[in-house]
């Protein structure tokens, strides 16, 4: 049996989570972090895989303590920890809707706290592979220029959040929806950087109080 200590350090679940974030871990690795230890015959990752395989046809977040305890190596304490974690997750997500960004109008609606501002805000929406919003982040506040909006700041968050693609957006306090030359140049620069990093920029949306405009054909 391969013990956890025999696995290269960067391939161990805790170290991987710390370095790459939870999105890079398999279900078994995430469960292994909860369990912490395995059994005499199974290391913690193998034990986690055994649990997931046993309940593959059942919604694992709804299993009971007694059902978990039927797995050799799982006692009351570990079973309770798993159930408590699942229950906390369900409570935290209760009533929340998945936010999917597809259109400029969706972006305009998500900018309701910014579009009336008297200062320009440059915003990035980090998306997963299904265009579901992972996080929204304000990158800069002030007149758009290359010193305020740099690819490093834009894509640092994308890498950190394991984003598959991003949408960029900013407001025009003047109410003029037309893109400036600076807007166009920044868009070109970010699209080019995204190609190098293999992170697609889906669109760049300009918003005002009651309008929106999508920058196109600046690839």
HELIX and SHEET records of a PDB file:
HELIX    1   1 UNK A    4  UNK A    6  5                                   3    
HELIX    2   2 UNK A    9  UNK A   11  5                                   3    
HELIX    3   3 UNK A   13  UNK A   20  1                                   8    
HELIX    4   4 UNK A   22  UNK A   24  5                                   3    
HELIX    5   5 UNK A   27  UNK A   35  1                                   9    
HELIX    6   6 UNK A   44  UNK A   54  1                                  11    
HELIX    7   7 UNK A   60  UNK A   62  5                                   3    
HELIX    8   8 UNK A   65  UNK A   68  1                                   4    
HELIX    9   9 UNK A   76  UNK A   93  1                                  18    
HELIX   10  10 UNK A  104  UNK A  110  1                                   7    
HELIX   11  11 UNK A  151  UNK A  160  1                                  10    
HELIX   12  12 UNK A  181  UNK A  197  1                                  17    
SHEET    1   A 5 UNK A 133  UNK A 141  0                                        
SHEET    2   A 5 UNK A 121  UNK A 127 -1                                        
SHEET    3   A 5 UNK A 165  UNK A 171 -1                                        
SHEET    4   A 5 UNK A 200  UNK A 207  1                                        
SHEET    5   A 5 UNK A 212  UNK A 215 -1                                        
END                                                                             
